[in-house]
Amino acid sequence: MQHLKSILVPTDLSAFSLEALRYAQEIADPSSTEIILLHALNRNEEIRMARFQSDPLELDARKKLIHLLTRQGMIRRDLRIMLASKSPLASILEAIERLKIELVVMTTHGRTGFSHALAGSLAEQVVRLSPIPVLVVKVPGQEPTRLCETDIQMNLHLN
C-alpha cells in the first residue's frame, strides 16, 4: 500500500467523533501524511451571527475544537484544522476535491430503525457520494443515538 498524503477527518466537536482521528493517526505516516480535521459550522447560527459579526462563530468553534483536542491529548504538529460554512456533507465533498484528499476517516452515530430512516446517516451519504475511499469507524460499546424532537423538526423542515 502506498503512503497517503492527506486524510480528512470530519468532526462535530464531540469526543466521539475524535475516535476517527485516532484511527487516522494510526494509518498516517508521521513524516508525509497531512491530517485535516474538518468541522462544518452550524449554518443557522452563522446566519444569525452574520448580521453582527461572523468571526465570533468561527472563533468559538476553533476554541471548542482545540479545547477538545487538548483534553483528549490529541494535539499534533501535523494536524490541520479547517472550518467550513456549508452543510457537513457539502463541506466534506468540497474538501475532498479542493484539497486532493486521499482518504476520509469518520465515525458513525449508529442510528438504527426509524431515526436512521428519518435522519439518515452522514457517514452513509459520504460513502455513497465520495470519489475516494471512506473508512467508517463505529466505536465499540457506543449506544445508538435516540431520535429527539430537534431531529424531527430539522429533518422535516418544521422550523
Contact map, one row per residue, 1 for C-alpha under 8 A:
111000000000000000000000000000000000000000000000000000000000000000000000000000000000000000000000000000000000000000000000000000000000000000000000000000000000000
111100000000000000000000000000000000000000000000000000000000000000000000000000000000000000000000000000000000000000000000000000000000000000000000000000000000000
111110000000000000000000000110011000000000000000000000000000000000000000000000000000000000000000000000000000000000000000000000000000000000000000000000000000000
011111100000000000000000000110011000000000000000000000000000000000000000000000000000000000000000000001100000000000000000000000000000000000000000000000000000000
001111100000000000000000000000011100000000000000000000000000000000000000000000000000000000000000000011000000000000000000000000000000000000000000000000000000000
000111110000000000000000000000001111000000000000000000000000000000000000000000000000000000000000000111100000000000000000000000000000000000000000000000000000000
000111111000000000000001000100001111000000000000000000000000000000000000000000000000000000000000000011111000000000000000000000000000000000000000000000000000000
000001111100000000000000000000000011110000000000000000000000000000000000000000000000000000000001000011111000000000000000000000000000000000000000000000000000000
000000111110000000011001000000000011110000000000000000000000000000000000000000000000000000000000000000011100000000000000000000000000000000000000000000000000000
000000011111000010000000000000000000111000000000000000000000000000000000000000000000000000010000000000011100000000000000000000000000000000000000000000000000000
000000001111110011000000000000000000111100000000000000000000000000000000000000000000000000000000000000000100000000000000000000000000000000000000000000000000000
000000000111110010000000000000000000001100000000000000000000000000000000000000000000000000000000000000000000000000000000000000000000000000000000000000000000000
000000000011111011000000000000000000001000000000000000000000000110010000000000000000000000000000000000000000000000000000000000000000000000000000000000000000000
000000000011111111000000000000000000000000000000000000000000000000010000000000000000000000000000000000000000000000000000000000000000000000000000000000000000000
000000000000111111100000000000000000000000000000000000000000000000010001000000000000000000000000000000000000000000000000000000000000000000000000000000000000000
000000000000011111100000000000000000000000000000000000000000000000000000000000000000000000000000000000000010000000000000000000000000000000100000000000000000000
000000000111111111111000000000000000000000000000000000000000000000000000000000000000000000000000000000000110000000000000000000000000000000000000000000000000000
000000000010111111111100000000000000000000000000000000000000000000000000000000000000000000000000000000000010000000000000000000000000000000000000000000000000000
000000000000001111111110000000000000000000000000000000000000000000000000000000000000000000000000000000000010000000000000000000000000000010100000000000000000000
000000001000000011111111000000000000000000000000000000000000000000000000000000000000000000000000000000001110000000000000000000000000000110000000000000000000000
000000001000000011111111100000000000100000000000000000000000000000000000000000000000000000000000000000001100000000000000000000000000000000000000000000000000000
000000000000000001111111110000000000000000000000000000000000000000000000000000000000000000000000000000000000000000000000000000000000000000000000000000000000000
000000000000000000111111111000000000000000000000000000000000000000000000000000000000000000000000000000001000000000000000000000000000000000000000000000000000000
000000101000000000011111111100000010000000000000000000000000000000000000000000000000000000000000000000001000000000000000000000000000000000000000000000000000000
000000000000000000001111111111000010000000000000000000000000000000000000000000000000000000000000000000000000000000000000000000000000000000000000000000000000000
000000000000000000000111111100000000000000000000000000000000000000000000000000000000000000000000000000000000000000000000000000000000000000000000000000000000000
000000000000000000000011111110000000000000000000000000000000000000000000000000000000000000000000000000000000000000000000000000000000000000000000000000000000000
001100100000000000000001111111011110000000000000000000000000000000000000000000000000000000000000000000000000000000000000000000000000000000000000000000000000000
001100000000000000000000101111111000000000000000000000000000000000000000000000000000000000000000000000000000000000000000000000000000000000000000000000000000000
000000000000000000000000100111111000000000000000000000000000000000000000000001000000000000000000000000000000000000000000000000000000000000000000000000000000000
000000000000000000000000000011111000000000000000000000000000000000000000000000000000000000000000000000000000000000000000000000000000000000000000000000000000000
001110000000000000000000000111111100000000000000000000000000000000000000000000000000000000000000000000000000000000000000000000000000000000000000000000000000000
001111100000000000000000000111111110000000000000000000000000000000000000000001000000000000000000000000000000000000000000000000000000000000000000000000000000000
000011100000000000000000000100011111000000000000000000000000000000000000000001110000000000000000000000000000000000000000000000000000000000000000000000000000000
000001111000000000000001100100001111100000000000000000000000000000000000000001110000000000000000000000000000000000000000000000000000000000000000000000000000000
000001111000000000000000000000000111110000000000000000000000000000000000000000111100000000000000000000000000000000000000000000000000000000000000000000000000000
000000011110000000001000000000000011111000000000000000000000000000000000000000111100000000000000000000000000000000000000000000000000000000000000000000000000000
000000011110000000000000000000000001111100000000000000000000000000000000000000001111000000010000000000000000000000000000000000000000000000000000000000000000000
000000000111100000000000000000000000111110000000000000000000000000000000000000000111000100000000000000000000000000000000000000000000000000000000000000000000000
000000000011000000000000000000000000011111000000000000000000000000000000000000000011111100100000000000000000000000000000000000000000000000000000000000000000000
000000000000000000000000000000000000001111100100000000001100100000000000000000000011111000000000000000000000000000000000000000000000000000000000000000000000000
000000000000000000000000000000000000000111111100000000000000000000000000000000000000101000000000000000000000000000000000000000000000000000000000000000000000000
000000000000000000000000000000000000000011111110000000000000000000000000000000000000111000000000000000000000000000000000000000000000000000000000000000000000000
000000000000000000000000000000000000000001111111000000000000000000000000000000000000000000000000000000000000000000000000000000000000000000000000000000000000000
000000000000000000000000000000000000000001111111100000001000000000000000000000000000000000000000000000000000000000000000000000000000000000000000000000000000000
000000000000000000000000000000000000000011111111110001001000000000000000000000000000100000000000000000000000000000000000000000000000000000000000000000000000000
000000000000000000000000000000000000000000111111111000000000000000000000000000000000000000000000000000000000000000000000000000000000000000000000000000000000000
000000000000000000000000000000000000000000011111111100000000000000000000000000000000000000000000000000000000000000000000000000000000000000000000000000000000000
000000000000000000000000000000000000000000001111111111011000000000000000000000000000000000000000000000000000000000000000000000000000000000000000000000000000000
000000000000000000000000000000000000000000000111111111000000000000000000000000000000000000000000000000000000000000000000000000000000000000000000000000000000000
000000000000000000000000000000000000000000000011111111000000000000000000000000000000000000000000000000000000000000000000000000000000000000000000000000000000000
000000000000000000000000000000000000000000000001111111000000000000000000000000000000000000000000000000000000000000000000000000000000000000000000000000000000000
000000000000000000000000000000000000000000000000111111110000000000000000000000000000000000000000000000000000000000000000000000000000000000000000000000000000000
000000000000000000000000000000000000000000000100111111111100000000000000000000000000000000000000000000000000000000000000000000000000000000000000000000000000000
000000000000000000000000000000000000000000000000000011111110000000000000000000000000000000000000000000000000000000000000000000000000000000000000000000000000000
000000000000000000000000000000000000000000000000100011111111000000000000000000000000000000000000000000000000000000000000000000000000000000000000000000000000000
000000000000000000000000000000000000000010001100100001111111100000000000000000000000000000000000000000000000000000000000000000000000000000000000000000000000000
000000000000000000000000000000000000000010000000000001111111110000000000000000000010000000000000000000000000000000000000000000000000000000000000000000000000000
000000000000000000000000000000000000000000000000000000111111111000000000000000000000000000000000000000000000000000000000000000000000000000000000000000000000000
000000000000000000000000000000000000000000000000000000011111111100000000000000000000000000000000000000000000000000000000000000000000000000000000000000000000000
000000000000000000000000000000000000000010000000000000001111111110000000000000000000000000000000000000000000000000000000000000000000000000000000000000000000000
000000000000000000000000000000000000000000000000000000000111111111000000000000000010000000000000000000000000000000000000000000000000000000000000000000000000000
000000000000000000000000000000000000000000000000000000000011111111100000000000000000000000000000000000000000000000000000000000000000000000000000000000000000000
000000000000100000000000000000000000000000000000000000000001111111110000000000000000000000000000000000000000000000000000000000000000000000000000000000000000000
000000000000100000000000000000000000000000000000000000000000111111111000000000000000000000000000000000000000000000000000000000000000000000000000000000000000000
000000000000000000000000000000000000000000000000000000000000011111111100001000000000000000000000000000000000000000000000000000000000000000000000000000000000000
000000000000000000000000000000000000000000000000000000000000001111111110000000000000000000000000000000000000000000000000000000000000000000000000000000000000000
000000000000111000000000000000000000000000000000000000000000000111111111000000000000000000000000000000000000000000000000000000000000000000000000000000000000000
000000000000000000000000000000000000000000000000000000000000000011111111111000000000000000000000000000000000000000000000000000000000000000000000000000000000000
000000000000000000000000000000000000000000000000000000000000000001111111111000000000000000000000000000000000000000000000000000000000000000000000000000000000000
000000000000000000000000000000000000000000000000000000000000000000111111110000000000000000000000000000000000000000000000000000000000000000000000000000000000000
000000000000001000000000000000000000000000000000000000000000000000011111110000000000000000000000000000000000000000000000000000000000000000000000000000000000000
000000000000000000000000000000000000000000000000000000000000000000001111111000000000000000000000000000000000000000000000000000000000000000000000000000000000000
000000000000000000000000000000000000000000000000000000000000000000001111111100000000000000000000000000000000000000000000000000000000000000000000000000000000000
000000000000000000000000000000000000000000000000000000000000000001001100111110100000000000000000000000000000000000000000000000000000000000000000000000000000000
000000000000000000000000000000000000000000000000000000000000000000000000011111100000000000000000000000000000000000000000000000000000000000000000000000000000000
000000000000000000000000000000000000000000000000000000000000000000000000001111100000000000000000000000000000000000000000000000000000000000000000000000000000000
000000000000000000000000000001001110000000000000000000000000000000000000000111110000000000000000000000000000000000000000000000000000000000000000000000000000000
000000000000000000000000000000000111100000000000000000000000000000000000001111111000000000000000000000000000000000000000000000000000000000000000000000000000000
000000000000000000000000000000000111100000000000000000000000000000000000000001111100000000000000000000000000000000000000000000000000000000000000000000000000000
000000000000000000000000000000000001110000000000000000000000000000000000000000111110000000000000000000000000000000000000000000000000000000000000000000000000000
000000000000000000000000000000000001111000000000000000000000000000000000000000011111000000000000000000000000000000000000000000000000000000000000000000000000000
000000000000000000000000000000000000011110000000000000000100010000000000000000001111100000000000000000000000000000000000000000000000000000000000000000000000000
000000000000000000000000000000000000011110000000000000000000000000000000000000000111110000100000000000000000000000000000000000000000000000000000000000000000000
000000000000000000000000000000000000000111100100000000000000000000000000000000000011111000100000000000000000000000000000000000000000000000000000000000000000000
000000000000000000000000000000000000000110100000000000000000000000000000000000000001111101100000000000000000000000000000000000000000000000000000000000000000000
000000000000000000000000000000000000000111100000000000000000000000000000000000000000111111100000000000000000000000000000000000000000000000000000000000000000000
000000000000000000000000000000000000001100000000000000000000000000000000000000000000011111110000000000000000000000000000010000000000000000000000000000000000000
000000000000000000000000000000000000000000000000000000000000000000000000000000000000001111111000000000000000000000000000010011000000000000000000000000000000000
000000000000000000000000000000000000000000000000000000000000000000000000000000000000011111111100000000000000000000000000000000000000000000000000000000000000000
000000000000000000000000000000000000000100000000000000000000000000000000000000000001111111111110000000000000000000000000000000000000000000000000000000000000000
000000000100000000000000000000000000010000000000000000000000000000000000000000000000000111111111000000000000000000000000000001000000000000000000000000000000000
000000000000000000000000000000000000000000000000000000000000000000000000000000000000000011111111100000000000000000000000000001001100000000000000000000000000000
000000000000000000000000000000000000000000000000000000000000000000000000000000000000000001111111110000000000000000000000000000000000000000000000000000000000000
000000000000000000000000000000000000000000000000000000000000000000000000000000000000000000111111111110000000000000000000000000000000000000000000000000000000000
000000010000000000000000000000000000000000000000000000000000000000000000000000000000000000011111111111000000000000000000000000000100000000000000000000000000000
000000000000000000000000000000000000000000000000000000000000000000000000000000000000000000001111111110000000000000000000000000000000000000000000000000000000000
000000000000000000000000000000000000000000000000000000000000000000000000000000000000000000000111111110000000000000000000000000000000000000000000000000000000000
000000000000000000000000000000000000000000000000000000000000000000000000000000000000000000000011111110000000000000000000000000000000000000000000000000000000000
000001000000000000000000000000000000000000000000000000000000000000000000000000000000000000000011111111000000000000000000000000000000000000000000000000000000000
000011110000000000000000000000000000000000000000000000000000000000000000000000000000000000000011111111110000000000000000000000000001000000000000000000000000000
000111110000000000000000000000000000000000000000000000000000000000000000000000000000000000000001000111110000000000000000000000000001100000000000000000000000000
000101110000000000000000000000000000000000000000000000000000000000000000000000000000000000000000000011111000000000000000000000000001111000000000000000000000000
000000111100000000000000000000000000000000000000000000000000000000000000000000000000000000000000000011111100000000000000000000000001111000000000000000000000000
000000111100000000011011000000000000000000000000000000000000000000000000000000000000000000000000000000111110000000000000000000000000011110000000000000000000000
000000001110000010011000000000000000000000000000000000000000000000000000000000000000000000000000000000011111000000000000001000000000011110000000000000000000000
000000000000000111110000000000000000000000000000000000000000000000000000000000000000000000000000000000001111100000000000001000000000000111100000000000000000000
000000000000000000000000000000000000000000000000000000000000000000000000000000000000000000000000000000000111110000000000111000000000000111000000000000000000000
000000000000000000000000000000000000000000000000000000000000000000000000000000000000000000000000000000000011111000000000100000000000000001000101100000000000000
000000000000000000000000000000000000000000000000000000000000000000000000000000000000000000000000000000000001111100000000000000000000000001000111100000000000000
000000000000000000000000000000000000000000000000000000000000000000000000000000000000000000000000000000000000111110110001100000000000000000000001110000000000000
000000000000000000000000000000000000000000000000000000000000000000000000000000000000000000000000000000000000011111111000000000000000000000000001000000000000000
000000000000000000000000000000000000000000000000000000000000000000000000000000000000000000000000000000000000001111111000000000000000000000000000000000000000000
000000000000000000000000000000000000000000000000000000000000000000000000000000000000000000000000000000000000000111111100000000000000000000000000000000000000000
000000000000000000000000000000000000000000000000000000000000000000000000000000000000000000000000000000000000001111111111000000000000000000000000011000000000000
000000000000000000000000000000000000000000000000000000000000000000000000000000000000000000000000000000000000001111111111100000000000000000000000000000000000000
000000000000000000000000000000000000000000000000000000000000000000000000000000000000000000000000000000000000000111111111000000000000000000000000000000000000000
000000000000000000000000000000000000000000000000000000000000000000000000000000000000000000000000000000000000000001111111000000000000000000000000000000010010000
000000000000000000000000000000000000000000000000000000000000000000000000000000000000000000000000000000000000000000111111100000000000000000000000000000110010000
000000000000000000000000000000000000000000000000000000000000000000000000000000000000000000000000000000000000001000111111110100000000000000000000000000000000000
000000000000000000000000000000000000000000000000000000000000000000000000000000000000000000000000000000000001101000010011111110000000000000000000000000000000000
000000000000000000000000000000000000000000000000000000000000000000000000000000000000000110000000000000000001000000000001111111000000000000000000000000000000000
000000000000000000000000000000000000000000000000000000000000000000000000000000000000000000000000000000000111000000000000111111100000000100000000000000000000000
000000000000000000000000000000000000000000000000000000000000000000000000000000000000000000000000000000000000000000000001111111110000000000000000000000000000000
000000000000000000000000000000000000000000000000000000000000000000000000000000000000000010000000000000000000000000000000111111111000000000000000000000000000000
000000000000000000000000000000000000000000000000000000000000000000000000000000000000000010011000000000000000000000000000011111111100010000000000000000000000000
000000000000000000000000000000000000000000000000000000000000000000000000000000000000000000000000000000000000000000000000001111111100110000000000000000000000000
000000000000000000000000000000000000000000000000000000000000000000000000000000000000000000000000000000000000000000000000000111111100000000000000000000000000000
000000000000000000000000000000000000000000000000000000000000000000000000000000000000000000001000000000000000000000000000000011111110000000000000000000000000000
000000000000000000000000000000000000000000000000000000000000000000000000000000000000000000001001000000000000000000000000000001111111110000000000000000000000000
000000000000000000000000000000000000000000000000000000000000000000000000000000000000000000000000000000000000000000000000000000001111100000000000000000000000000
000000000000000000000000000000000000000000000000000000000000000000000000000000000000000000000000000011110000000000000000000000000111110000000000000000000000000
000000000000000000000000000000000000000000000000000000000000000000000000000000000000000000000000000001110000000000000000000000100111111000000000000000000000000
000000000000000000000000000000000000000000000000000000000000000000000000000000000000000000000000000000111100000000000000000001100101111100000000000000000000000
000000000000000000000000000000000000000000000000000000000000000000000000000000000000000000000000000000111100000000000000000000000000111110000000000000000000000
000000000000000000010000000000000000000000000000000000000000000000000000000000000000000000000000000000001111000000000000001000000000011111000000000000000000000
000000000000000000110000000000000000000000000000000000000000000000000000000000000000000000000000000000001111000000000000000000000000001111100000000000000000000
000000000000000000000000000000000000000000000000000000000000000000000000000000000000000000000000000000000011110000000000000000000000000111110100000000000000000
000000000000000100100000000000000000000000000000000000000000000000000000000000000000000000000000000000000010000000000000000000000000000011111100000000000000000
000000000000000000000000000000000000000000000000000000000000000000000000000000000000000000000000000000000000000000000000000000000000000001111100000000000000000
000000000000000000000000000000000000000000000000000000000000000000000000000000000000000000000000000000000000000000000000000000000000000000111110000000000000000
000000000000000000000000000000000000000000000000000000000000000000000000000000000000000000000000000000000000110000000000000000000000000001111111000000000000000
000000000000000000000000000000000000000000000000000000000000000000000000000000000000000000000000000000000000010000000000000000000000000000001111100000000000000
000000000000000000000000000000000000000000000000000000000000000000000000000000000000000000000000000000000000111100000000000000000000000000000111110000000000000
000000000000000000000000000000000000000000000000000000000000000000000000000000000000000000000000000000000000111000000000000000000000000000000011111000000000000
000000000000000000000000000000000000000000000000000000000000000000000000000000000000000000000000000000000000001000100000000000000000000000000001111100000000000
000000000000000000000000000000000000000000000000000000000000000000000000000000000000000000000000000000000000000000100000000000000000000000000000111110110000000
000000000000000000000000000000000000000000000000000000000000000000000000000000000000000000000000000000000000000000000000000000000000000000000000011111110000000
000000000000000000000000000000000000000000000000000000000000000000000000000000000000000000000000000000000000000000000000000000000000000000000000001111111000000
000000000000000000000000000000000000000000000000000000000000000000000000000000000000000000000000000000000000000000000000000000000000000000000000000111111100000
000000000000000000000000000000000000000000000000000000000000000000000000000000000000000000000000000000000000000000000010000000000000000000000000001111111110000
000000000000000000000000000000000000000000000000000000000000000000000000000000000000000000000000000000000000000000000110000000000000000000000000001111111111000
000000000000000000000000000000000000000000000000000000000000000000000000000000000000000000000000000000000000000000000000000000000000000000000000000011111111111
000000000000000000000000000000000000000000000000000000000000000000000000000000000000000000000000000000000000000000000000000000000000000000000000000001111111111
000000000000000000000000000000000000000000000000000000000000000000000000000000000000000000000000000000000000000000000110000000000000000000000000000000111111110
000000000000000000000000000000000000000000000000000000000000000000000000000000000000000000000000000000000000000000000000000000000000000000000000000000011111110
000000000000000000000000000000000000000000000000000000000000000000000000000000000000000000000000000000000000000000000000000000000000000000000000000000001111111
000000000000000000000000000000000000000000000000000000000000000000000000000000000000000000000000000000000000000000000000000000000000000000000000000000001111111
000000000000000000000000000000000000000000000000000000000000000000000000000000000000000000000000000000000000000000000000000000000000000000000000000000001100111
